Amino acid sequence: MTIIELTDRQVKIVEIVKERGPITGEQIGEILNLTRATLRPDLAILTMSGILEARPRVGYYYNSQSGNTLVARAIGKIRVKDVKSLPVVVREATTVYDSIVTLFTEDVGTLIIVDSEGNLNGVVSRKDLLKIAIGGSDTHKIPVSMVMTRMPNIVTVSPEDTIFQAAKRLIVHEIDTLPVVRTFALPNGLERQEVVGRITKQQLRNCLLSSVKGIIRWKIT
C-alpha cells in the first residue's frame, strides 16, 4: 500500500534539511537554484506528511520520528476488509478427524465453525484438535462441536475495524486467527454474526511490512 512517493526533488530537499537544518525555504532554493515559489508545493507536502517541520523565523527541520508517524497513519487507515482472506469453515457435525484433514489440507491454524446460514458458532485451533487426537479418542466419531470454543468466548473483528485493532486483539488474547464477522440484530433482540472472512497474525505481519516499504521509496535513517 503506497501512502506517499517522494519525487527526486523532494528527496533532495529532505537530504538538505537533514544535513543543514534548521534552514529557510529561501536557503533551500539557493542550494537547488530554484525560487521559493517553485519549492512551496514540495515543502507543503513534506510538512503535511510529517517528514519536515517548520517554525516561523527558524525554518525547516527534519522530523526524526517521521517514519513512525507515517507508519502509524498507514496502520490507522487500513481496514480489516482490505486484507482479510476467505474463512476456512466446517459445520458443528463435522468429525474431529475430518476437521484435522481440513486443517492440514487448507494449511491453516484455526477452523471456524458455522451453521447452515454461515453464522458463527465456534472456533477450533490446531492445539485443540491435537489434544483430542493424542488423547486416544476415536476422532472418527467425535463431532468438532465437542472440542470447539463457543460464544461468548470467541474474539472477533468486524470488516470496518482497523488492522491496529485486530492486531491488538490477537496480542492481548494470545490467539493466531480472528473470525471477521458482520453483526445483525434479530427481531427477538438477539444477534447473529455472519462470518465473512478471517485475519491472521501472518496476514497482519505481511500487511504491515508492505505498508512500511510502500510509505516512501527512500530510507529514513
LOVO-641876 format. One record per atom (N, C-alpha, C): x, y, z. Coordinates in steps of 0.001 Angstrom, whole numbers, padded with zeros to 6 digits, always signed. Example, Ala and Ser with C-alpha at 12.3 -4.5 7.8 and 13.67 -1.06 7.14 Angstrom:
// LOVO-641876
+013190-005690+007800/+012300-004500+007800/+013200-003300+007800/+012850-002250+007080/+013670-001060+007140/+012900+000030+007870/
END
This chain:
// LOVO-641876
+000845-001184+000000/+000000+000000+000000/+000881+001234+000000/+000808+002087-001022/+001636+003264-001113/+000917+004444-000511/+001492+005040+000522/+000913+006199+001167/+001420+007466+000510/+002713+007554+000253/+003290+008713-000407/+004569+008281-001096/+004787+008803-002290/+006026+008516-003018/+006683+009846-003328/+007861+010069-002810/+008531+011340-002972/+009162+011468-004345/+009152+012691-004878/+009840+012973-006127/+011331+013122-005837/+012139+013129-006906/+013584+013295-006725/+013893+014623-006037/+013149+015676-006401/+013403+016977-005793/+013048+016977-004310/+011960+016302-003962/+011569+016222-002551/+012601+015449-001735/+013163+014408-002331/+014216+013651-001654/+015425+014544-001395/+015786+015361-002400/+016922+016274-002240/+016658+017293-001136/+015422+017790-001089/+015059+018759-000050/+015228+018151+001332/+014733+016917+001492/+014844+016251+002791/+016311+016058+003165/+017131+015667+002205/+018550+015449+002487/+019232+016748+002915/+018855+017847+002261/+019417+019148+002622/+019014+019537+004038/+017737+019367+004357/+017245+019740+005686/+017867+018855+006764/+018027+017588+006474/+018642+016676+007445/+020086+017105+007746/+020765+017573+006711/+022178+017917+006858/+022378+019323+007422/+021499+020274+007030/+021760+021688+007355/+020683+022355+008204/+019621+021637+008498/+018520+022250+009224/+018871+022643+010642/+018146+023641+011222/+017047+024338+010567/+017531+025254+009441/+016733+025318+008384/+017110+026070+007200/+015859+026663+006588/+015961+027866+006051/+014792+028529+005486/+014517+028045+004073/+013303+028327+003607/+012940+027958+002250/+013796+028670+001223/+014149+029940+001516/+014994+030691+000597/+016379+030058+000480/+016918+029601+001610/+018240+028962+001598/+018207+027637+000842/+017120+026890+001002/+016982+025635+000242/+016934+025947-001245/+016195+027003-001602/+016085+027400-003000/+017419+027788-003604/+018231+028489-002810/+019552+028890-003301/+020421+027671-003583/+020342+026670-002713/+021149+025459-002909/+020710+024715-004167/+019391+024658-004399/+018860+023927-005554/+018725+024809-006791/+019051+026091-006627/+018921+027051-007729/+017471+027158-008207/+016563+027210-007239/+015136+027318-007513/+014541+028426-006656/+013424+028984-007093/+012777+030034-006325/+011976+029438-005171/+011696+030295-004194/+010872+029864-003045/+009490+029450-003514/+008936+030155-004492/+007603+029837-005013/+007584+028462-005674/+008660+028104-006371/+008743+026794-007020/+008771+025674-005995/+009430+025924-004867/+009569+024892-003841/+008355+024785-002923/+007493+025820-002946/+006388+025857-001988/+005540+024573-001981/+005099+024023-003140/+004293+022783-003112/+005036+021602-002502/+006335+021498-002811/+007123+020386-002263/+007256+020508-000748/+007513+021704-000274/+007647+021916+001161/+006330+021683+001882/+005242+022037+001219/+003922+021809+001820/+003650+020316+001988/+003974+019541+000967/+003768+018085+001030/+004630+017474+002131/+005872+017902+002210/+006792+017328+003189/+006417+017684+004620/+005876+018879+004832/+005454+019257+006177/+004121+018614+006539/+003193+018527+005573/+001898+017904+005853/+002058+016418+006150/+003038+015788+005519/+003258+014355+005751/+004003+014088+007049/+004556+015157+007649/+005270+014986+008908/+006749+014704+008764/+007242+014650+007528/+008665+014379+007316/+009500+015586+007733/+009018+016777+007391/+009656+018008+007829/+008710+018772+008743/+009302+019589+009594/+008511+020512+010405/+009053+021910+010190/+008178+022895+010352/+008580+024281+010108/+008203+025151+011293/+009099+026071+011612/+008839+027036+012678/+009082+028444+012141/+008172+029362+012443/+008337+030748+011988/+009666+031335+012455/+010345+032040+011555/+011613+032720+011819/+012747+031760+012180/+012476+030482+012088/+013526+029482+012340/+013837+028718+011072/+012793+028193+010430/+012976+027448+009198/+012514+026009+009303/+012953+025189+008349/+012547+023790+008286/+013580+022911+008966/+013090+021871+009633/+013996+020896+010212/+013389+019509+010061/+014246+018519+010083/+013839+017137+009836/+013212+016533+011076/+012084+015868+010899/+011404+015181+011998/+011931+013761+012091/+012745+013491+013089/+013370+012164+013209/+012361+011065+013473/+011141+011446+013902/+010099+010455+014170/+009155+010292+012985/+009493+010880+011854/+008558+010878+010727/+008245+009489+010221/+009239+008580+010263/+008963+007213+009817/+007883+006564+010648/+008001+006707+011975/+006991+006143+012862/+005637+006799+012662/+005650+008131+012418/+004400+008860+012213/+003673+008358+010977/+004419+008189+009896/+003795+007744+008651/+003276+006313+008772/+004040+005465+009445/+003585+004095+009644/+002302+004065+010466/+002267+004881+011522/+001073+004936+012364/-000135+005399+011564/+000074+006384+010701/-001029+006867+009877/-001497+005785+008912/-000536+005046+008361/-000897+003987+007423/-001725+002909+008108/-001277+002494+009281/-001989+001461+010023/-003390+001918+010373/-003510+003191+010715/-004813+003717+011101/-005808+003777+009965/-005311+003750+008731/-006204+003864+007578/-006601+002519+006986/-005831+001484+007242/-006105+000178+006638/-007165-000553+007432/-008207-000991+006761/-009311-001703+007402/-009146-003207+007239/-009770-003932+008151/-009723-005396+008096/-010253-005899+006754/-011294-005262+006238/-011888-005700+004976/-010906-005623+003815/-009856-004799+003948/-008876-004642+002876/-007861-005774+002827/-007716-006512+003930/-006665-007531+003987/-007171-008919+004377/-008435-009029+004755/-008964-010327+005194/-008931-011347+004066/-008914-012619+004445/-008952-013704+003470/-010226-014512+003680/-010442-015463+002787/-011632-016306+002896/-011548-017171+004155/-012640-017334+004854/-012617-018175+006056/-012585-019652+005684/-011920-020439+006488/-011932-021892+006336/-012911-022417+007378/-014045-022912+006916/-015136-023244+007836/-015522-024717+007741/-016096-025212+008846/-016712-026537+008895/-017984-026409+009730/-018847-027423+009647/-020082-027440+010435/-019850-028141+011767/-020740-027906+012719/-020611-028497+014058/-020589-030021+014023/-021313-030600+013058/-021402-032059+012995/-020179-032703+012365/-019293-031917+011802/-018076-032456+011195/-017251-033175+012257/-016731-034324+011925/-015949-035072+012905/-014596-034415+013146/-014014-034749+014276/-012688-034243+014583/-011693-034703+013526/-011831-035936+013067/-010921-036467+012041/-010989-035616+010771/-012216-035377+010283/-012368-034583+009066/-011911-033135+009278/-012071-032662+010494/-011612-031307+010802/-010088-031221+010722/-009424-032265+011234/-007965-032308+011157/-007505-032360+009710/-008192-033141+008908/-007860-033228+007478/-008008-031857+006821/-009111-031180+007124/-009350-029854+006551/-008275-028875+007001/-007912-028946+008265/-006900-028047+008822/-005586-028144+008055/-005151-029370+007806/-003872-029557+007130/-003983-029386+005620/-005128-029748+005058/-005319-029557+003623/-005311-028074+003257/-005972-027272+004095/-006059-025829+003846/-004863-025073+004417/-004014-025782+005170/-002814-025187+005759/-003150-023960+006600/-004037-024140+007563/-004420-023064+008473/-004222-023520+009911/-004242-022563+010834/-004060-022906+012232/-005352-022973+013011/-006425-022436+012423/-007712-022402+013115/-008846-022619+012127/-009838-023409+012537/-011057-023601+011749/-012192-022828+012396/-013054-022264+011564/-014227-021532+012052/-015448-022417+011843/-016230-022579+012886/-017407-023459+012815/-018644-022591+012627/-019428-022920+011599/-020614-022123+011268/-021838-023018+011157/-023029-022379+011201/-024261-023118+010973/-024598-023099+009483/-025768-023587+009120/-026142-023709+007712/-026267-022365+007003/-026411-021272+007765/-026546-019946+007181/-025253-019134+007232/-024196-019778+007663/-022907-019088+007715/-022691-018256+008953/-023500-018488+009984/-023346-017748+011233/-022303-018410+012122/-021590-017607+012872/-020516-018102+013733/-021064-018913+014899/-020540-020152+015041/-020904-021000+016177/-019719-021280+017093/-018524-021300+016513/-017357-021605+017326/-016077-021559+016520/-014969-021785+017195/-013658-021901+016549/-012918-023066+017189/-012038-023659+016430/-011218-024740+016960/-009815-024570+016407/-008831-024658+017286/-007444-024433+016891/-006722-025752+016636/-005563-025653+016074/-004722-026830+015852/-004400-027511+017177/-004161-026694+018210/-003848-027237+019533/-005039-028015+020106/-006260-027487+019914/-007461-028175+020394/-007595-029556+019758/-007383-029602+018457/-007529-030868+017729/-006410-031845+018085/-005231-031300+018315/-004101-032160+018675/-004348-032836+020022/-004901-032082+020968/-005165-032639+022293/-006102-033831+022223/-007170-033691+021450/-008147-034772+021362/-007585-035952+020579/-006731-035657+019592/-006173-036724+018752/-005192-037592+019528/-004351-036970+020362/-003347-037751+021095/-003915-038309+022396/-005174-037979+022680/-005781-038478+023911/-006365-039867+023781/-006293-040433+022594/-006780-041796+022391/-008247-041887+022033/-008944-040771+021858/-010359-040801+021493/-010520-041165+020025/-011705-041664+019690/-011998-042028+018305/-012382-040756+017554/-011437-040197+016826/-011671-038923+016140/-012675-039053+015003/-012985-040299+014584/-013963-040507+013510/-015388-040362+014035/-015564-040418+015333/-016913-040391+015900/-017230-039095+016662/-016212-038402+017122/-016438-037192+017924/-016661-035988+017018/-017784-035278+017169/-018008-034073+016364/-017126-032932+016868/-016764-032058+015980/-015887-030950+016348/-016554-030029+017363/-017873-030058+017435/-018588-029224+018411/-018222-029583+019843/-017693-030798+020043/-017327-031237+021388/-016037-030580+021880/-015233-030089+020973/-013941-029529+021368/-013784-028061+020997/-014735-027497+020304/-014607-026112+019848/-014873-025120+020984/-014371-023913+020817/-014670-022809+021725/-015937-022122+021235/-016857-021866+022149/-018151-021285+021774/-018251-019821+022208/-019237-019138+021644/-019562-017793+022107/-020049-017894+023546/-019773-016921+024395/-019176-015608+024091/-017666-015578+024269/-017012-016729+024207/-015576-016789+024436/-014757-016708+023149/-015396-016254+022079/-014701-016112+020798/-014405-014637+020553/-013164-014340+020227/-012769-012968+019911/-012922-012771+018410/-013661-011739+018021/-013920-011485+016608/-013498-010063+016243/-013601-009765+014969/-013304-008433+014457/-014284-008150+013326/-014619-006888+013116/-015545-006528+012039/-014766-006056+010816/-015377-006077+009640/-014679-005622+008431/-014228-004172+008503/-014935-003347+009274/-014619-001931+009347/-013581-001588+010408/-013214-002551+011246/-012169-002298+012230/-010835-002086+011529/-009923-001375+012173/-008598-001177+011601/-007719-002387+011900/-006648-002515+011139/-005741-003636+011389/-005021-003442+012721/-004922-002196+013190/-004347-001963+014512/-005229-002591+015580/-006551-002414+015458/-007484-003015+016420/-007407-004532+016371/-007294-005071+015159/-007194-006526+015005/-005909-007053+015641/-004809-006363+015395/-003526-006796+015944/-003542-006767+017467/-004167-005740+018025/-004238-005627+019478/-005005-006795+020080/-006103-007193+019440/-006894-008318+019956/-006126-009632+019857/-005410-009818+018770/-004611-011032+018618/-003552-011127+019710/-002916-009999+020012/-001842-009988+021008/-002390-010153+022417/-003426-009379+022742/-003990-009407+024097/-004537-010785+024438/-005208-011422+023478/-005854-012712+023740/-004964-013898+023375/-003759-013605+022859/-002773-014647+022538/-003361-015718+021624/-003945-015265+020507/-004512-016172+019511/-003894-015877+018149/-004119-016771+017201/-003493-016635+015883/-004457-016169+014802/-005754-016333+015035/-006740-016036+013995/-007970-015358+014590/-008515-014400+013855/-009766-013755+014240/-010807-013978+013142/-011980-014497+013496/-013062-014523+012515/-013502-013087+012227/-013710-012785+010962/-014232-011472+010578/-015734-011638+010401/-016520-010878+011153/-017967-011084+011164/-018725-009779+010951/-019901-009921+010358/-020876-008830+010308/-021976-009174+011296/-022303-008243+012165/-023302-008482+013211/-024643-007889+012816/-025699-008722+012934/-027056-008298+012600/-027954-008504+013807/-028830-007530+014052/-029803-007643+015137/-031016-008420+014646/-031482-009358+015457/-032662-010155+015130/-033898-009562+015816/-035092-009871+015288/-036334-009335+015880/-036515-009692+017352/-035953-010829+017773/-036118-011260+019162/-035119-010589+020111/-034350-009639+019583/-033401-008924+020417/-032016-009541+020450/-031870-010740+019908/-030568-011387+019855/-029785-010900+018642/-028574-011375+018513/-027734-011003+017385/-027223-012238+016668/-026975-012090+015386/-026305-013147+014625/-025033-012567+014045/-024029-013416+013965/-022747-012979+013437/-022420-013788+012189/-022529-013140+011063/-022239-013797+009789/-020733-013751+009535/-020148-014905+009298/-018714-014984+009039/-018433-014570+007596/-017609-013533+007431/-017302-013022+006087/-015809-013112+005775/-015021-013650+006709/-013597-013767+006432/-012819-014155+007667/-011515-014091+007558/-010626-014349+008689/-009398-013475+008529/-008750-013200+009633/-007497-012444+009590/-006534-013072+010584/-005299-013266+010163/-004318-013981+010966/-003118-013094+011296/-002312-013559+012228/-001088-012841+012571/-000181-012684+011360/-000081-013728+010551/+000795-013673+009387/+000301-012653+008374/-001013-012590+008174/-001566-011594+007259/-001263-010180+007731/-001434-009940+009020/-001161-008612+009564/+000320-008280+009446/+001167-009257+009706/+002609-009035+009599/+002985-008650+008168/+002442-009382+007192/+002736-009075+005792/+002205-007707+005392/+001007-007377+005895/+000390-006096+005580/+001222-004946+006133/+001681-005083+007362/+002473-004032+007989/+003802-003852+007274/+004447-004955+006906/+005713-004869+006186/+005529-004196+004835/+004429-004533+004159/+004135-003924+002869/+003883-002434+003008/+003180-002050+004064/+002876-000635+004291/+004137+000152+004563/+005005-000423+005401/+006246+000267+005736/+007098+000465+004487/+007195-000550+003638/+008013-000452+002431/+007411+000513+001426/+006084+000634+001444/+005435+001472+000456/+005221+002902+000865/+005521+003251+002085/+005272+004617+002547/+006125+005623+001784/+007405+005368+001704/+008299+006232+000948/+009335+005353+000266/+009863+005800-000840/+010778+004948-001590/+012236+005263-001296/+012459+005964-000227/+013819+006178+000237/+013884+005830+001703/+015038+005523+002172/+015189+005043+003543/+015434+006184+004497/+014604+006250+005550/+014817+007238+006597/+015793+006647+007598/+016888+007357+007850/+017892+006858+008790/+018037+007809+009961/
END
